[in-house]
Amino acid sequence: MLQYIAPATGLLFTLENILWINIGVFIGSVFAAIPGLSVILCVILFLPVTYSMTAIPGMMFLLGIYCAGGYGGSVSAILINTPGTPHAAATMLDGHPLSEQGRTKAALKIALYASTFGGIFSALMLLFLGPQVARVAAQLGTAEYFMVCVFGLTIIAGVSGKSMIKGLISACLGLLISCVGSDPMTSYDRFTFGISRLYLGLDLAVCLIGLFALVEIMSKAEKRLDRLNLDTTQIKDDGVITKEEYKRMARPVLLSSIIGVMVGIIPGTGASEASWFSYNTAKNMSKHPEEFGHGSVEGIAAAESANNAVTGATLIPLLTLGIPGDGTVAIMLSALMINGLNPGLSLFTTQGDIMYAIMLGLILVNVFMFLQGKFLTTLFAKVVSIPQEILTPIIVIFCFAGAYSVNENFFDVGVALIFGILAWILRKLELPPVPILLGLVLGSMTETNFRRALLISNGSPKIFFSSVYCIIFLVLILLAVGTIVRGKMKERGTQKED
């Protein structure tokens, strides 16, 4: 570890990286503050920008968006009682009531301080836990990696919404789309239909622009959205937080940060789960539970520290095993792969300086998020009221420009349009899009490792039970499936009682 720190800091502390971090943090804060614009949408729109960069500035830019998106959603949640992102819903419960008490600026400061602490705590966990997990990952073979991929596919259960069947249908569709192009083992064409441009497969960034960005434009076009008039004079209060309030926030912030890391490191969970779990835990442990839902500083601090503590933790399985912790991190995978960095195996030894630069950079991202939040809160508040008739055309331009810029051809623009229409149809059928994303990301990796393992063992399936790691991942898969089935059965039982 120590031998990589010095070269990593040299790679990280450059003017280019500092600039891209701040641009990413600003964009992420603005996007997340606007209700209806998610962090995953923002990352997809700006992913093509990173294709002309090297690995470190590209990842710093995306991490800036990712981390700031965790904080930015609290701005609209506090100001207008509408969470900018789903994981800011728990913040809204106490943030807006505190704002109505004339303490808007104080609520925003609590959210910022808690988010920064959670983010830095998570970054430190990534820095110390990541290399340890990587050492284990370096010992994995093709059979073990196949089991890791299967375990990763259990993420689908956590992002399937109300219907597991519909989630599985979406995942299978994603796996099918991942097969388009040349066979990874034999190089024969698959599902190309004579179109030479499909030989290398479908570009992930182009598909995501259609699946997540264009479909949002279509859905907005279907309904009339009223313009929001926001009175920003309400954040002119002194913003004072008393010493007693700081003391009360200390325990929930620390505990929620730990919960956020534990939740984030498990593939398939996310910031929303961590936020609600931490909020309920803080309420149960508080000496003033009656204040929760009525402007509790502990409630705001717990929710915000938890959702930002997830950010660094989701990178641990991504950088070490190649398994994305959530949908947004899955998109960042392509930013690494475009620079020839395939997460997992010996990446920490072959490209250790770059990996440590990214991990240290996450700390720097949270520092700049704090500074921008400190001085630009009023500006972030004003973007909440941007009219949709102005915002929507800008997003459309970004979508088409991004699709074109990936490979600089109009074929990709057509692919993005087709996927946008597909996503719109799937939305009408209530089929979730995130399982499709996971199928796209994990499909090729799962197939390649499965076929290589069988090739090594001359077709014998015993290879998948031949090592301790295979058995461990098999147990984890069974536990995950058992937990999912149990949860679904409880849900059905509750619905029948109602």
Protein Blocks (a to p, Z undefined) as FASTA:
>chain_A
ZZmmmmmmmmmmpfklmmmmmmmmmmmmmmmmpghiafklmmmmmmmmmmmpcfklmmmm
mmmmmmmmmmmmmmmmmmnopafbfklmmmmmmmmmmmmnopmmmmmmmmmmmmmmmmmm
mmmmmmmmmmmmmmmmmmpcfklmmmmmmmmmmmmmmmnojblklmmmmmmmmmmmmmgc
cdfklopaehklopaklmnopafklmmmmmmmmmmmmmmmmpccddddddfklmmcgoia
cfklmmmmmmmmmmmmmmmmmmmmpghiafklmmmmmmmmmmmmpcblmlgonapaklmm
mmmmmmmmmmmmmmmmmmmnopafblmlmmmmmmmmmnopagejjlmmmmmmmmmmmmmm
mmmmmmmmmmmmmmmmmmmmmmmmpcfklmmmmmmmmmmmmmmmmnopaklmmmmmmmmm
mmmmmmmnopafklmmmmmmmmmmmmmmmmmmmmmnnopaklmmmbfklmmmmmmmmmmm
mmmmmmmmmmmmmmmmZZ
